């Protein structure tokens, strides 16, 4: 999964590198004699970032059309990246949830710790130390992160709900 993320990151960097290069070349060619390479790069960057400091030099009609194209490709590229990163995050959470469910399904005669407050954390640490199989049910997202860092098997949910208890393997306790 990490290689996939690095491959996508490279794709995004190449896309925006090409966009800056092509956008700058377009402004340089369309701008004519008064435009330097730095002016062209600067114009591309402020256009892509939608900062809108204003034009480096007055743009003719062709220059304005070029700026519109740079904006469209820049904003579209950014939207695709946001969408793909969101999809990646959802896919990762689904993968993690599926992995937890597989681990829970392999447990037998285990304990369920309902909540990871002070007592739940102490009980989980003691179970872990003594290699007693257990599952933690927790609703608080901050505590879920702590549980994940500890490497404990867990479910994100409300321990008062039957479905969550069933997911935690209560039938095999």
ABEGO torsion letter per residue (X at the ends): XAAAAAAAAAAAAAAAAAAAAAAAAAAAAAAEAABBAAAAAAAAAAAAAGAGAEBABBBBAAAAAAAAAAAAAAAAAAAAAAAAAAAAAAAAAAAAAAAAAAAAAABBGBBBBBEABAAAAAAAAAAAAAGBBBBBBBABAAAAAAAAAAGBBBBBEBAABAAAAAAAGAAAX
